[in-house]
Amino acid sequence: MIGKVNLAEKFALFSDHCNPRIVGEVNDCQVKVVKLIGDFVWHHHEAEDEMFLVVRGHLTMHFRDHSVDVVPGEFIVVPRGVEHKPAAEEETEILLFEPKTVLNTGNIVNERTVAELERI
């Protein structure tokens, strides 16, 4: 069945942070929602690009040589192989668009790694 997705409804279904959920698929990519607060981990993705679209809040994407602020209605694409660290001083709601093969912590495996994503 073809239907629409209401992002506000999806974000209301969970309250934890750094735990992406799948809300759709486009070809070989997944559309995910995640809430972030605080600093994530420095990591990179060897073979995949990532897109972060801020729905609510304020994301700072740190790179080794600079940082980029992303506000609601803006997105940033992090190219494969580029080390980065997402951070948010306040709870921030983010829509992710990335290949199905992406592991949220990229080349790092730790307590924040989510191998099996929930579909909501």
C-alpha positions in Angstrom: 0.0 0.0 0.0 1.2 3.5 -0.8 0.9 5.9 2.0 2.4 9.0 3.6 4.6 9.2 6.7 4.0 11.8 9.4 7.4 12.6 10.9 5.9 14.2 14.1 4.0 11.0 14.8 7.1 8.9 14.2 9.2 11.0 16.5 6.5 10.8 19.2 6.8 7.0 19.3 10.2 7.0 21.0 12.2 9.0 23.5 15.7 7.5 23.5 18.7 9.0 21.8 21.2 7.7 19.2 19.0 4.8 18.2 17.8 5.2 14.6 14.5 3.8 13.4 13.5 2.9 9.9 10.4 4.8 8.6 10.8 4.1 4.9 12.9 2.7 2.0 13.9 4.1 -1.4 15.7 1.7 -3.7 18.7 0.5 -1.7 18.5 3.3 0.9 16.6 3.6 4.2 14.9 6.6 5.5 15.5 6.8 9.3 14.5 9.0 12.2 16.7 9.5 15.2 16.9 11.8 18.3 20.3 13.1 19.3 21.5 15.0 22.4 25.1 15.4 23.4 28.1 14.2 21.4 28.1 11.1 19.3 31.4 9.3 18.4 34.0 10.2 15.9 33.6 7.7 13.0 33.5 7.4 9.3 31.8 5.1 6.8 34.1 3.5 4.3 31.6 2.9 1.5 28.5 5.0 2.2 27.5 8.6 2.1 25.0 9.9 4.7 22.4 12.6 4.7 21.3 14.3 7.9 18.2 16.6 7.6 17.3 18.5 10.8 13.6 18.4 11.6 13.8 20.0 15.0 16.7 21.3 17.1 20.2 22.2 16.1 22.9 19.8 14.9 26.6 20.6 14.8 28.5 18.3 12.5 32.1 18.3 13.5 34.9 17.4 11.1 38.6 17.3 12.1 39.2 20.7 10.5 35.9 22.6 10.9 32.3 22.3 12.1 29.0 23.0 10.3 25.8 24.1 12.1 22.6 22.6 10.6 19.2 24.0 11.6 15.6 22.8 10.9 14.9 22.6 7.2 18.6 22.2 6.3 20.6 19.1 5.6 24.2 18.0 5.3 25.7 15.2 3.3 28.8 13.5 4.8 30.7 11.8 2.0 32.0 8.3 2.5 35.4 8.1 4.2 35.1 11.5 5.9 35.5 11.4 9.7 32.8 13.2 11.5 31.1 13.6 14.9 27.4 14.7 15.1 26.6 16.7 18.2 23.5 18.5 19.6 23.3 20.7 22.7 19.6 20.2 22.9 17.4 17.3 21.8 17.5 17.3 18.0 15.3 15.3 15.7 17.0 14.2 12.5 15.9 12.4 9.3 18.6 10.2 7.9 18.8 9.0 4.3 21.5 6.4 3.8 22.2 3.0 2.2 20.9 -0.1 4.0 24.5 -1.1 4.7 25.2 1.8 7.0 26.1 1.0 10.6 25.3 4.0 12.8 28.8 4.1 14.3 30.6 3.4 11.0 34.0 2.0 11.6 33.6 2.0 15.4 31.8 -0.7 17.3 30.9 0.3 20.9 27.9 0.6 23.2 26.2 3.0 20.8 26.3 0.7 17.8 22.8 -0.4 16.7 23.1 -3.4 14.4 19.4 -4.3 14.2 17.2 -1.3 13.5 13.5 -1.2 14.5 10.9 -0.3 11.8 8.3 2.0 13.1 
